[in-house]
Amino acid sequence: MNILLTGATGYIAQRLLPVLLEQGNTVFCLVRNAARFDKNKFGQDAKITVIEADLMKPESLHSLPKDIDAAYYLVHSMSGNKDFSDSEAKSARNFSKAIGETAAKQIIFLSGIVNSVELSKHLASRKKVEQLLSECKVPLTTLRAGIIVGSGSASFEIIRDLVEKLPVMVAPKWLHTKCQPIAIRNVIEFLFKVLLKEFTFGKHYDIYGPDILSYKEMLLEFAAVRKLKRRILILPVMTPKLSSYWLYFVTSTSYSLARNLVDSMHVDVVAEPNDLADKLDIKLIPYKEAIDLAFQKIEQNMVLSSWYDAMGKTYSKEMIKKLLAVPTNGVFVDRKSAHTSDRKLATARIFAIGGKSGWYYANWLWNFRGFLDKLFGGVGLNRGRKNPTAISTGDRLDFWRVIYSNTQESRLLLYAEMKLPGEAWLEFKIVDDCVYQTATFRPLGLAGRLYWYAVLPFHYFIFNGMIKKIVT
């Protein structure tokens, strides 16, 4: 079959794609920036065609193939922009029109459970998208999920942050809210097994795991699986705004996402029972088992995708090209170089930097800089990295974004996503037996220049120490 996969660089699509390929399907992956899609990790023989298009620009959708059999709509936004609902609606309209001009027999949409009269802005937007997709002449199958539990999922990583960082949690009253989590493996099974099943056309289904839990119970059961003793104290006077800040500072989430999550947690998100799992022969995975499975993936360095990858700025293809050309005029540069007797080891250290490996020198200063970034509304340092040793163009790396990554060339170029009065690049490369480490800062006005001179003394120690650790 020929299948169109939208949101192909996203968390869910990156998990679904290997399953579609294993069954011999040809998959057309729709992405805004082809440079951020690593086709090679799915194998040299993978039947993948990458289509670069933007759902916000209907003229870019003319390149969609006409002979597709089905399409997955996995575009999702938890953006803090005030108009994200309008953007989601516009994307859905443009997609509906474009897919209606193909031979597609089914659209499959992953949404959220919307069984409450009082919906958050996020869930109301999801429901509006479902309505718009249903108006297309191509039949729609909607799967509505609540909390998704899997390595790299937003819910899993936020719960993990809370449990592993806080022996005692002073939490808001929404921790009593009920939900029905579902394992990522079950989500992927549902998405794949409803493919071209005619009895699902024009219908929506809640998909869910076997456990109905409060958020407090989810945290405590997570702690039990990890063999950690944790106490949770509920503070009933905690406002939604304070709750959002609590999540933002304690976990790796952004403030805008924390705010949307808190808004969604005010009402119970318990599924309406149905027999879809029985019809599709899907065995539902309990919550604790889903946690175990997630950590197996983490321990084996097999995390295919993470929600963190979407945090930070969104880059167009033109912007990536622009950022690749590190400016040389009107910038401050801190350049270090050192000889290495083991190029292979030095390369490995460069490509393992950040995340749990740290930055090799004065990590407490890096952590303090990450705290300051969070304080001013930035992404902070604790986004980490998806894989401890491998990194690709487009990946996040703490408060950086990978602009270029090539181990054969021994070159890694990072662009800063922290809050700055200007722009910053950090580049590592090895030429012959010499390691070059270059920090470039393009200041914005007087504030940018003052910032550079304020951090310059710290750069001397940090960057000297870092390059010494790389080459020794």
C-alpha positions as CSV (number, residue, x, y, z in Angstrom):
1,M,0.0,0.0,0.0
2,N,0.9,3.6,-0.5
3,I,0.5,5.5,2.8
4,L,0.9,9.2,3.6
5,L,2.3,10.0,7.0
6,T,2.0,13.6,8.2
7,G,4.0,14.8,11.3
8,A,6.6,12.4,10.2
9,T,9.3,13.8,12.5
10,G,7.0,13.7,15.5
11,Y,7.0,11.4,18.5
12,I,4.1,9.1,17.4
13,A,5.0,9.0,13.7
14,Q,8.6,8.0,14.3
15,R,7.2,5.0,16.3
16,L,4.6,4.1,13.7
17,L,6.8,4.4,10.6
18,P,8.9,1.2,11.3
19,V,5.7,-0.8,11.7
20,L,4.3,0.4,8.4
21,L,7.6,-0.4,6.6
22,E,7.8,-3.9,8.1
23,Q,4.5,-4.8,6.4
24,G,6.0,-3.8,3.0
25,N,4.1,-0.5,2.6
26,T,5.5,2.5,0.7
27,V,5.4,5.5,3.0
28,F,5.3,9.1,1.9
29,C,6.6,11.2,4.8
30,L,5.3,14.7,4.9
31,V,7.7,17.1,6.7
32,R,8.2,20.9,6.7
33,N,12.0,20.5,6.6
34,A,13.6,17.4,5.0
35,A,16.9,18.1,6.7
36,R,15.3,17.1,10.0
37,F,14.2,13.7,8.8
38,D,16.8,11.0,9.1
39,K,15.8,8.5,6.4
40,N,18.9,6.3,6.9
41,K,17.9,5.1,10.4
42,F,15.1,3.1,8.9
43,G,17.4,1.1,6.7
44,Q,18.9,1.5,3.2
45,D,16.1,-0.4,1.6
46,A,13.2,1.3,3.4
47,K,10.5,2.3,1.0
48,I,10.3,5.9,2.1
49,T,9.7,9.0,0.0
50,V,10.2,12.3,1.8
51,I,7.8,15.2,0.7
52,E,8.7,18.7,1.9
53,A,5.5,20.7,2.4
54,D,3.8,22.9,4.9
55,L,0.2,22.3,5.9
56,M,-0.2,26.1,6.5
57,K,0.7,26.7,2.8
58,P,-1.9,25.0,0.6
59,E,0.2,25.6,-2.6
60,S,3.0,23.4,-1.1
61,L,0.6,20.4,-1.0
62,H,0.3,20.1,-4.8
63,S,3.2,17.6,-4.7
64,L,1.2,15.0,-2.7
65,P,1.0,11.7,-4.6
66,K,-2.5,11.0,-6.0
67,D,-2.3,7.2,-5.7
68,I,-2.2,6.8,-1.9
69,D,-4.4,4.3,-0.1
70,A,-4.6,5.9,3.3
71,A,-3.3,8.9,5.2
72,Y,-2.3,9.4,8.9
73,Y,-2.9,12.9,10.3
74,L,-0.5,13.1,13.3
75,V,0.0,16.8,13.3
76,H,-0.2,18.1,16.8
77,S,0.5,21.4,18.6
78,M,0.7,22.3,22.2
79,S,2.2,25.7,21.4
80,G,1.9,28.6,23.7
81,N,1.0,30.9,20.8
82,K,-2.4,32.5,21.4
83,D,-3.5,31.5,17.9
84,F,-2.5,27.8,18.0
85,S,-6.1,26.8,17.7
86,D,-6.5,28.8,14.5
87,S,-3.3,27.3,13.1
88,E,-4.5,23.8,13.8
89,A,-7.8,24.5,12.2
90,K,-6.2,26.0,9.1
91,S,-3.8,23.0,8.8
92,A,-6.7,20.6,9.0
93,R,-8.7,22.5,6.3
94,N,-5.7,22.5,3.9
95,F,-5.0,18.9,4.5
96,S,-8.7,17.9,4.0
97,K,-8.8,19.7,0.6
98,A,-5.5,18.2,-0.6
99,I,-6.3,14.6,0.5
100,G,-9.7,14.9,-1.1
101,E,-8.0,15.2,-4.4
102,T,-6.2,11.8,-4.0
103,A,-7.4,8.2,-4.2
104,A,-7.2,7.8,-0.4
105,K,-9.8,5.6,1.1
106,Q,-9.2,6.6,4.8
107,I,-7.8,9.3,7.1
108,I,-6.6,8.1,10.5
109,F,-6.4,10.8,13.1
110,L,-4.9,10.6,16.6
111,S,-6.7,12.9,19.0
112,G,-7.3,13.3,22.7
113,I,-10.2,12.0,24.9
114,V,-12.9,14.7,24.9
115,N,-15.7,13.2,27.0
116,S,-16.1,16.3,29.1
117,V,-18.5,19.2,28.5
118,E,-15.9,21.7,29.8
119,L,-12.8,21.2,27.5
120,S,-9.4,22.8,27.8
121,K,-8.3,25.0,24.9
122,H,-6.0,22.3,23.8
123,L,-8.7,19.5,23.8
124,A,-11.3,21.9,22.2
125,S,-8.8,22.5,19.4
126,R,-8.3,18.7,18.9
127,K,-12.1,18.3,18.7
128,K,-12.4,21.1,16.1
129,V,-9.6,19.4,14.0
130,E,-11.6,16.2,14.1
131,Q,-14.7,18.0,13.0
132,L,-12.9,19.6,10.0
133,L,-11.3,16.3,9.0
134,S,-14.7,14.6,9.1
135,E,-16.0,17.0,6.5
136,C,-13.5,15.6,3.9
137,K,-15.0,13.2,1.4
138,V,-12.4,10.6,2.5
139,P,-13.7,8.6,5.5
140,L,-12.2,9.5,8.9
141,T,-11.2,7.2,11.7
142,T,-10.4,9.0,14.9
143,L,-8.6,7.4,17.8
144,R,-8.8,9.4,21.0
145,A,-6.0,8.8,23.6
146,G,-5.4,10.2,27.1
147,I,-2.0,9.9,28.8
148,I,0.5,8.0,26.6
149,V,3.1,6.1,28.5
150,G,6.4,5.3,26.6
151,S,10.0,6.2,26.5
152,G,10.3,9.7,25.3
153,S,6.6,10.6,25.6
154,A,5.7,13.9,27.2
155,S,3.7,12.3,30.0
156,F,6.3,9.7,30.8
157,E,9.2,12.1,30.9
158,I,7.3,14.7,33.0
159,I,6.3,12.0,35.5
160,R,9.9,10.7,35.5
161,D,11.3,14.1,36.2
162,L,8.9,14.6,39.2
163,V,9.5,11.2,40.7
164,E,13.2,11.0,40.3
165,K,13.9,14.6,41.4
166,L,11.6,15.1,44.3
167,P,11.5,12.8,47.4
168,V,8.7,14.9,48.7
169,M,6.2,16.6,46.4
170,V,4.0,19.5,47.3
171,A,1.5,19.3,44.5
172,P,-1.7,21.0,43.4
173,K,-5.2,19.5,43.9
174,W,-5.5,18.4,40.2
175,L,-3.4,15.3,41.3
176,H,-6.7,13.8,42.4
177,T,-8.0,14.0,38.8
178,K,-8.7,10.6,37.2
179,C,-7.2,9.4,33.8
180,Q,-6.8,6.2,31.9
181,P,-3.2,5.9,30.6
182,I,-2.3,3.8,27.6
183,A,1.1,2.3,26.6
184,I,2.7,3.6,23.5
185,R,2.9,0.1,22.1
186,N,-0.9,-0.2,22.3
187,V,-1.3,3.2,20.6
188,I,0.9,2.1,17.7
189,E,-1.1,-1.2,17.5
190,F,-4.4,0.7,17.3
191,L,-3.1,3.1,14.6
192,F,-1.8,0.3,12.5
193,K,-4.6,-2.2,12.9
194,V,-7.4,0.2,12.0
195,L,-5.7,0.8,8.6
196,L,-8.4,0.3,5.9
197,K,-10.8,-1.5,8.3
198,E,-14.1,-0.4,6.8
199,F,-16.0,-0.9,10.0
200,T,-14.0,2.0,11.6
201,F,-14.8,4.5,8.7
202,G,-16.6,7.6,9.9
203,K,-16.3,6.6,13.6
204,H,-14.3,7.7,16.6
205,Y,-13.0,5.5,19.4
206,D,-11.4,6.1,22.8
207,I,-8.3,4.0,23.2
208,Y,-7.1,3.3,26.7
209,G,-5.2,1.0,29.0
210,P,-6.8,-1.3,31.7
211,D,-6.1,1.0,34.7
212,I,-8.1,4.0,35.8
213,L,-5.7,6.1,38.1
214,S,-5.4,9.5,39.6
215,Y,-2.3,11.5,38.7
216,K,-1.2,11.0,42.3
217,E,-1.6,7.2,41.9
218,M,0.4,7.4,38.6
219,L,3.3,9.1,40.4
220,L,3.3,6.7,43.3
221,E,3.1,3.6,41.1
222,F,5.9,5.0,38.9
223,A,8.0,5.4,42.1
224,A,7.2,1.9,43.2
225,V,8.4,0.5,39.8
226,R,11.6,2.4,40.2
227,K,11.9,1.3,43.8
228,L,11.8,4.9,45.1
229,K,10.1,6.1,48.3
230,R,8.1,9.2,47.6
231,R,5.6,11.3,49.5
232,I,3.0,13.6,48.0
233,L,1.4,16.5,49.8
234,I,-1.6,18.1,48.2
235,L,-1.9,21.9,48.4
236,P,-5.5,22.8,47.6
237,V,-4.8,26.6,47.2
238,M,-2.4,26.1,44.4
239,T,-3.7,28.2,41.4
240,P,-3.4,27.0,37.8
241,K,-0.7,29.6,37.1
242,L,1.3,28.4,40.1
243,S,0.8,24.8,39.1
244,S,2.1,25.6,35.6
245,Y,5.2,27.3,37.1
246,W,5.7,24.3,39.4
247,L,5.7,21.9,36.4
248,Y,7.9,24.2,34.4
249,F,10.7,24.6,37.0
250,V,10.7,21.0,38.2
251,T,10.4,19.2,34.9
252,S,11.9,19.5,31.4
253,T,8.7,21.0,29.9
254,S,8.3,24.5,28.5
255,Y,6.0,26.9,30.4
256,S,3.5,27.0,27.5
257,L,3.2,23.2,27.5
258,A,3.0,23.1,31.3
259,R,0.1,25.6,31.1
260,N,-1.8,23.6,28.5
261,L,-1.2,20.4,30.5
262,V,-2.5,21.9,33.7
263,D,-5.6,23.2,31.8
264,S,-6.2,19.7,30.6
265,M,-5.8,18.1,34.0
266,H,-8.8,19.9,35.7
267,V,-11.3,17.3,34.5
268,D,-11.3,13.5,34.6
269,V,-10.1,11.9,31.3
270,V,-11.6,8.5,31.5
271,A,-12.4,6.7,28.3
272,E,-15.8,5.6,27.1
273,P,-15.6,1.8,26.9
274,N,-15.7,0.1,23.5
275,D,-14.8,-3.3,21.9
276,L,-12.2,-2.0,19.4
277,A,-9.3,-3.7,21.2
278,D,-11.2,-7.1,21.0
279,K,-12.1,-6.6,17.4
280,L,-8.4,-5.8,16.5
281,D,-7.0,-8.5,18.8
282,I,-5.0,-6.1,20.9
283,K,-3.9,-7.0,24.5
284,L,-4.0,-3.9,26.6
285,I,-0.9,-3.3,28.7
286,P,-1.2,-2.3,32.4
287,Y,0.4,1.0,33.5
288,K,3.2,-0.6,35.6
289,E,4.1,-2.9,32.7
290,A,4.2,0.0,30.3
291,I,6.7,1.8,32.6
292,D,8.9,-1.4,32.7
293,L,8.8,-1.6,28.9
294,A,9.7,2.1,28.6
295,F,12.8,1.7,30.8
296,Q,13.9,-1.4,28.8
297,K,14.0,0.8,25.7
298,I,15.9,3.5,27.6
299,E,18.5,1.1,29.0
300,Q,19.1,-0.4,25.6
301,N,19.5,3.1,24.0
302,M,16.6,2.3,21.7
303,V,14.5,5.5,22.2
304,L,13.4,6.2,18.6
305,S,11.7,9.5,19.3
306,S,11.1,12.0,22.0
307,W,8.7,14.9,22.6
308,Y,11.6,17.1,23.5
309,D,12.6,17.2,19.9
310,A,9.7,19.5,19.2
311,M,10.6,21.9,22.0
312,G,12.4,25.1,21.1
313,K,12.3,27.0,17.8
314,T,10.9,25.7,14.6
315,Y,13.3,26.0,11.7
316,S,12.4,26.2,8.0
317,K,14.8,24.8,5.4
318,E,15.9,28.3,4.6
319,M,16.7,29.0,8.2
320,I,18.7,25.8,8.6
321,K,20.8,26.9,5.6
322,K,21.3,30.3,7.0
323,L,22.4,28.9,10.4
324,L,24.9,26.6,8.8
325,A,26.8,29.7,7.7
326,V,28.2,30.8,11.0
327,P,28.6,34.6,10.8
328,T,32.1,36.1,10.8
329,N,31.3,39.9,10.8
330,G,29.9,41.8,13.8
331,V,30.5,38.8,16.2
332,F,32.5,37.8,19.2
333,V,34.5,34.6,18.9
334,D,36.1,32.3,21.5
335,R,38.3,29.8,19.6
336,K,40.3,27.0,21.2
337,S,42.4,24.3,19.7
338,A,44.3,21.3,21.0
339,H,46.2,18.4,19.6
340,T,44.8,14.9,20.0
341,S,46.7,11.6,19.8
342,D,43.4,9.7,19.4
343,R,41.1,11.2,16.8
344,K,38.6,8.4,17.2
345,L,38.2,8.9,21.0
346,A,38.1,12.7,20.6
347,T,35.3,12.4,18.0
348,A,33.4,10.0,20.3
349,R,33.6,12.5,23.2
350,I,32.4,15.4,21.0
351,F,29.4,13.4,19.9
352,A,28.6,12.3,23.4
353,I,28.6,15.7,24.9
354,G,25.7,17.0,26.9
355,G,22.8,15.2,28.5
356,K,23.9,12.8,31.3
357,S,27.6,13.0,30.1
358,G,27.6,16.7,30.9
359,W,29.8,19.3,29.4
360,Y,33.1,17.8,30.7
361,Y,34.1,20.7,32.9
362,A,32.4,23.0,35.5
363,N,29.0,21.3,35.0
364,W,27.6,23.2,38.0
365,L,28.1,26.4,35.9
366,W,26.2,24.9,33.0
367,N,23.4,23.8,35.3
368,F,23.3,27.3,36.8
369,R,23.0,28.8,33.3
370,G,20.2,26.4,32.6
371,F,18.4,27.5,35.7
372,L,18.7,31.1,34.7
373,D,17.3,30.2,31.3
374,K,14.3,28.6,32.9
375,L,13.9,31.7,35.1
376,F,13.6,33.9,32.1
377,G,11.2,31.5,30.2
378,G,13.7,29.5,28.2
379,V,13.9,25.8,27.5
380,G,16.5,25.2,30.3
381,L,19.3,22.7,30.3
382,N,17.4,19.5,31.3
383,R,16.0,18.6,27.9
384,G,19.0,16.3,27.7
385,R,19.6,14.2,24.6
386,K,17.7,11.3,23.0
387,N,20.7,8.9,22.7
388,P,23.9,9.0,24.9
389,T,26.3,8.5,22.0
390,A,24.5,9.2,18.7
391,I,23.1,12.5,17.6
392,S,21.6,13.7,14.3
393,T,20.9,17.0,12.6
394,G,17.7,18.5,14.1
395,D,18.1,16.8,17.6
396,R,17.9,18.9,20.7
397,L,21.0,18.8,23.0
398,D,20.2,20.4,26.3
399,F,19.6,24.1,25.4
400,W,21.1,23.7,22.0
401,R,19.8,22.5,18.6
402,V,22.0,20.4,16.4
403,I,22.4,22.2,13.0
404,Y,25.0,19.9,11.5
405,S,26.2,16.5,12.7
406,N,28.7,14.3,10.8
407,T,30.9,11.8,12.6
408,Q,33.0,11.0,9.5
409,E,33.9,14.7,9.2
410,S,34.2,14.9,13.0
411,R,32.1,18.0,12.9
412,L,29.3,19.1,15.2
413,L,27.5,22.5,15.0
414,L,25.1,23.6,17.6
415,Y,22.8,26.7,17.7
416,A,21.6,28.1,21.1
417,E,17.9,27.9,22.0
418,M,18.4,29.5,25.4
419,K,17.3,33.1,26.1
420,L,20.0,35.4,24.9
421,P,20.4,39.0,23.8
422,G,21.7,37.8,20.5
423,E,22.5,34.5,18.7
424,A,25.1,31.9,19.6
425,W,26.8,28.9,17.9
426,L,29.1,26.3,19.3
427,E,31.2,24.2,16.9
428,F,33.5,21.3,17.3
429,K,35.6,19.9,14.5
430,I,38.7,17.9,14.0
431,V,41.1,18.6,11.2
432,D,44.1,16.2,10.9
433,D,45.0,15.7,14.6
434,C,43.8,19.0,15.9
435,V,40.5,19.6,17.7
436,Y,38.9,23.1,17.1
437,Q,36.3,24.4,19.5
438,T,34.6,27.7,18.5
439,A,32.0,29.7,20.3
440,T,30.5,32.5,18.2
441,F,28.1,35.1,19.5
442,R,26.3,37.7,17.5
443,P,25.1,40.4,20.0
444,L,21.8,42.2,19.8
445,G,22.5,45.8,20.7
446,L,24.2,47.1,23.8
447,A,22.6,44.3,26.0
448,G,24.3,41.7,23.8
449,R,27.7,43.3,24.2
450,L,27.4,43.6,27.9
451,Y,26.3,40.0,28.1
452,W,29.4,38.8,26.2
453,Y,31.8,40.7,28.5
454,A,30.0,39.5,31.6
455,V,30.4,35.8,30.7
456,L,33.8,36.1,29.2
457,P,35.7,35.3,32.4
458,F,33.7,32.1,32.8
459,H,34.3,31.2,29.1
460,Y,38.0,31.2,29.8
461,F,37.8,28.4,32.4
462,I,34.8,26.5,30.9
463,F,36.0,26.3,27.3
464,N,39.6,25.6,28.2
465,G,38.6,22.8,30.6
466,M,36.1,21.4,28.1
467,I,38.6,21.0,25.2
468,K,41.2,19.5,27.5
469,K,38.7,16.8,28.5
470,I,37.9,16.1,24.9
471,V,41.5,15.5,23.8
472,T,42.8,13.7,26.9
